[in-house]
Amino acid sequence: MVAWGQTFNVGGDREVTILALAEAVRDQAGRGAEIVHVPIAEAFGDDEPDVRRRVPCLRRLRGLLGTAPATPLEETIAAVVA
């Protein structure tokens, strides 16, 4: 497989809603931040699709490397927050 010019998901392949992701980041940061819901068109313009959940596909990455990341999302968030 040729990687040049290709896009790869490099995270986990566990489905997570955008709200659950925001809550996990807020909880790990420990700052009690409020999650504000902003219409997608207001944030990114009318042409942006409204993604309510994230289900990454790692098939392309596995095809190239023969493996994929195995670090749990919560561990990755904790490392970024730290």
Z-matrix of the N, CA and C atoms (Angstrom, degrees):
N
C 1 1.463
C 2 1.529 1 108.86
N 3 1.300 2 117.41 1 134.20
C 4 1.454 3 123.24 2 177.43
C 5 1.532 4 108.82 3 -88.72
N 6 1.318 5 117.31 4 128.65
C 7 1.462 6 121.38 5 -177.41
C 8 1.528 7 112.65 6 -91.81
N 9 1.317 8 117.12 7 -22.17
C 10 1.457 9 120.40 8 -175.65
C 11 1.523 10 110.81 9 -58.21
N 12 1.350 11 116.69 10 125.79
C 13 1.455 12 122.17 11 177.19
C 14 1.519 13 114.68 12 80.41
N 15 1.322 14 117.66 13 0.09
C 16 1.461 15 121.83 14 -179.92
C 17 1.529 16 110.54 15 -90.53
N 18 1.315 17 116.54 16 155.04
C 19 1.461 18 123.22 17 174.85
C 20 1.517 19 107.85 18 -106.75
N 21 1.345 20 116.05 19 134.71
C 22 1.453 21 120.57 20 -177.69
C 23 1.521 22 110.48 21 -127.28
N 24 1.335 23 117.35 22 135.08
C 25 1.453 24 121.80 23 166.96
C 26 1.524 25 105.96 24 -79.46
N 27 1.313 26 116.43 25 132.32
C 28 1.463 27 119.37 26 -178.70
C 29 1.525 28 111.83 27 -119.92
N 30 1.313 29 117.25 28 10.51
C 31 1.456 30 121.19 29 177.76
C 32 1.507 31 110.55 30 -95.65
N 33 1.312 32 115.26 31 -162.07
C 34 1.452 33 120.60 32 177.50
C 35 1.518 34 110.79 33 -80.10
N 36 1.327 35 115.60 34 168.72
C 37 1.460 36 119.20 35 179.72
C 38 1.527 37 112.00 36 -110.26
N 39 1.331 38 116.48 37 19.33
C 40 1.466 39 120.46 38 175.91
C 41 1.521 40 109.10 39 -81.16
N 42 1.317 41 116.87 40 131.92
C 43 1.463 42 120.71 41 178.55
C 44 1.521 43 109.90 42 -66.69
N 45 1.331 44 115.63 43 137.43
C 46 1.464 45 120.85 44 177.18
C 47 1.522 46 107.83 45 -146.77
N 48 1.335 47 116.86 46 136.00
C 49 1.459 48 119.13 47 176.27
C 50 1.522 49 108.65 48 -74.45
N 51 1.304 50 116.43 49 157.37
C 52 1.459 51 120.89 50 178.24
C 53 1.529 52 109.57 51 -63.08
N 54 1.329 53 117.26 52 -37.64
C 55 1.464 54 120.41 53 177.30
C 56 1.527 55 111.17 54 -63.93
N 57 1.315 56 117.94 55 -44.02
C 58 1.465 57 120.79 56 178.72
C 59 1.526 58 110.91 57 -63.50
N 60 1.314 59 117.20 58 -36.96
C 61 1.463 60 120.96 59 176.92
C 62 1.525 61 110.38 60 -64.94
N 63 1.316 62 116.88 61 -45.29
C 64 1.470 63 120.79 62 178.19
C 65 1.526 64 110.69 63 -62.04
N 66 1.325 65 117.71 64 -41.36
C 67 1.460 66 121.28 65 179.08
C 68 1.523 67 111.17 66 -65.15
N 69 1.323 68 117.39 67 -39.63
C 70 1.466 69 121.07 68 179.09
C 71 1.524 70 110.95 69 -64.36
N 72 1.328 71 116.90 70 -42.15
C 73 1.468 72 120.46 71 178.18
C 74 1.527 73 109.93 72 -64.75
N 75 1.323 74 116.62 73 -46.07
C 76 1.468 75 121.00 74 178.95
C 77 1.523 76 110.49 75 -59.55
N 78 1.317 77 117.48 76 -46.55
C 79 1.463 78 121.30 77 -177.83
C 80 1.519 79 112.06 78 -64.95
N 81 1.323 80 117.30 79 -40.87
C 82 1.461 81 120.72 80 179.17
C 83 1.531 82 111.29 81 -68.31
N 84 1.326 83 116.09 82 -35.61
C 85 1.469 84 119.81 83 -179.48
C 86 1.523 85 111.11 84 -70.16
N 87 1.352 86 116.09 85 -24.65
C 88 1.456 87 120.34 86 176.02
C 89 1.509 88 114.56 87 65.91
N 90 1.281 89 117.07 88 25.86
C 91 1.459 90 119.71 89 -176.47
C 92 1.519 91 112.78 90 -107.83
N 93 1.338 92 118.19 91 -0.24
C 94 1.455 93 121.38 92 179.16
C 95 1.507 94 113.88 93 60.25
N 96 1.310 95 116.89 94 30.08
C 97 1.462 96 120.79 95 -178.40
C 98 1.518 97 110.80 96 -65.03
N 99 1.302 98 116.04 97 146.22
C 100 1.454 99 122.20 98 175.95
C 101 1.526 100 109.15 99 -79.63
N 102 1.308 101 116.39 100 137.81
C 103 1.460 102 121.24 101 174.40
C 104 1.520 103 106.91 102 -91.47
N 105 1.326 104 116.04 103 120.65
C 106 1.458 105 121.72 104 -177.13
C 107 1.519 106 108.54 105 -105.63
N 108 1.320 107 116.32 106 125.73
C 109 1.457 108 121.89 107 178.63
C 110 1.528 109 108.75 108 -88.75
N 111 1.322 110 115.99 109 118.89
C 112 1.460 111 122.56 110 -179.07
C 113 1.530 112 107.40 111 -118.83
N 114 1.308 113 118.42 112 130.00
C 115 1.470 114 119.70 113 177.68
C 116 1.527 115 110.72 114 -55.52
N 117 1.324 116 115.71 115 137.82
C 118 1.462 117 121.20 116 -176.58
C 119 1.528 118 111.83 117 -56.32
N 120 1.317 119 117.23 118 -39.63
C 121 1.466 120 120.62 119 -179.16
C 122 1.525 121 111.00 120 -64.86
N 123 1.327 122 116.79 121 -34.59
C 124 1.469 123 120.51 122 178.62
C 125 1.528 124 111.00 123 -69.53
N 126 1.315 125 116.19 124 -36.66
C 127 1.461 126 120.26 125 -177.36
C 128 1.523 127 113.09 126 -80.65
N 129 1.359 128 117.12 127 -38.42
C 130 1.459 129 119.87 128 -170.84
C 131 1.521 130 115.05 129 -127.41
N 132 1.320 131 118.42 130 -4.99
C 133 1.461 132 120.56 131 -177.79
C 134 1.512 133 111.26 132 103.96
N 135 1.307 134 115.71 133 166.31
C 136 1.456 135 122.42 134 -174.07
C 137 1.527 136 114.65 135 -68.97
N 138 1.321 137 118.13 136 -22.81
C 139 1.467 138 120.37 137 -175.08
C 140 1.522 139 113.92 138 -86.10
N 141 1.312 140 118.16 139 -7.56
C 142 1.474 141 121.41 140 -176.91
C 143 1.523 142 110.32 141 -80.91
N 144 1.341 143 117.63 142 130.41
C 145 1.468 144 119.53 143 178.08
C 146 1.533 145 110.67 144 -71.76
N 147 1.315 146 116.49 145 149.50
C 148 1.460 147 122.34 146 179.75
C 149 1.528 148 108.83 147 -88.63
N 150 1.328 149 116.66 148 104.71
C 151 1.459 150 122.88 149 -178.28
C 152 1.524 151 108.55 150 -95.71
N 153 1.308 152 117.23 151 111.49
C 154 1.463 153 121.23 152 -178.25
C 155 1.519 154 112.55 153 -94.63
N 156 1.309 155 117.17 154 -17.55
C 157 1.453 156 120.46 155 177.45
C 158 1.519 157 108.60 156 -145.07
N 159 1.298 158 115.00 157 156.90
C 160 1.456 159 121.20 158 -177.95
C 161 1.523 160 108.14 159 -117.66
N 162 1.319 161 116.88 160 121.38
C 163 1.456 162 121.73 161 176.88
C 164 1.525 163 106.92 162 -131.33
N 165 1.328 164 117.25 163 83.45
C 166 1.459 165 119.51 164 -176.28
C 167 1.530 166 112.29 165 -67.19
N 168 1.293 167 115.54 166 148.30
C 169 1.453 168 121.98 167 176.04
C 170 1.532 169 107.45 168 -108.66
N 171 1.317 170 115.84 169 122.93
C 172 1.466 171 120.86 170 -177.49
C 173 1.527 172 112.41 171 -104.00
N 174 1.323 173 116.81 172 11.16
C 175 1.470 174 121.13 173 -177.49
C 176 1.531 175 111.90 174 -56.25
N 177 1.315 176 117.77 175 -45.21
C 178 1.464 177 121.19 176 -177.85
C 179 1.530 178 110.56 177 -64.66
N 180 1.331 179 116.68 178 -42.48
C 181 1.460 180 120.94 179 179.14
C 182 1.533 181 110.79 180 -64.58
N 183 1.317 182 116.96 181 -45.31
C 184 1.470 183 120.69 182 177.96
C 185 1.526 184 111.06 183 -62.07
N 186 1.321 185 116.48 184 -37.53
C 187 1.459 186 120.27 185 178.73
C 188 1.512 187 112.13 186 -64.27
N 189 1.322 188 116.96 187 -36.49
C 190 1.463 189 121.08 188 -179.11
C 191 1.521 190 112.01 189 -79.67
N 192 1.339 191 116.45 190 -45.80
C 193 1.466 192 120.80 191 -173.38
C 194 1.525 193 114.57 192 -99.73
N 195 1.326 194 115.66 193 -18.64
C 196 1.458 195 119.09 194 -175.66
C 197 1.522 196 112.53 195 80.00
N 198 1.311 197 117.57 196 6.19
C 199 1.460 198 123.14 197 179.69
C 200 1.521 199 108.73 198 -156.23
N 201 1.312 200 115.97 199 175.35
C 202 1.469 201 121.40 200 177.83
C 203 1.523 202 108.03 201 -147.16
N 204 1.335 203 118.36 202 161.59
C 205 1.458 204 121.25 203 179.98
C 206 1.528 205 111.76 204 -56.72
N 207 1.332 206 115.77 205 147.32
C 208 1.465 207 120.49 206 -178.97
C 209 1.526 208 112.16 207 -125.61
N 210 1.325 209 118.19 208 5.51
C 211 1.459 210 121.27 209 -179.74
C 212 1.518 211 109.61 210 -75.42
N 213 1.339 212 117.77 211 126.46
C 214 1.470 213 119.79 212 179.30
C 215 1.530 214 111.83 213 -60.75
N 216 1.322 215 116.40 214 147.85
C 217 1.457 216 122.22 215 -178.36
C 218 1.530 217 111.52 216 -54.37
N 219 1.330 218 116.92 217 -44.21
C 220 1.464 219 120.64 218 -178.51
C 221 1.532 220 111.89 219 -61.15
N 222 1.318 221 116.55 220 -36.93
C 223 1.466 222 121.11 221 177.98
C 224 1.527 223 111.06 222 -68.07
N 225 1.317 224 116.30 223 -40.07
C 226 1.464 225 120.74 224 178.01
C 227 1.529 226 110.32 225 -64.77
N 228 1.325 227 117.44 226 -44.28
C 229 1.470 228 120.96 227 178.59
C 230 1.523 229 110.01 228 -61.08
N 231 1.327 230 117.30 229 -44.74
C 232 1.476 231 120.76 230 179.36
C 233 1.524 232 111.21 231 -59.65
N 234 1.322 233 116.91 232 -40.67
C 235 1.473 234 120.22 233 179.76
C 236 1.524 235 110.87 234 -66.50
N 237 1.321 236 117.47 235 -40.22
C 238 1.472 237 120.97 236 179.34
C 239 1.530 238 110.25 237 -67.12
N 240 1.323 239 116.50 238 -42.69
C 241 1.465 240 120.34 239 179.61
C 242 1.532 241 111.04 240 -63.89
N 243 1.342 242 115.54 241 -38.98
C 244 1.478 243 120.08 242 179.80
C 245 1.508 244 110.24 243 -65.98
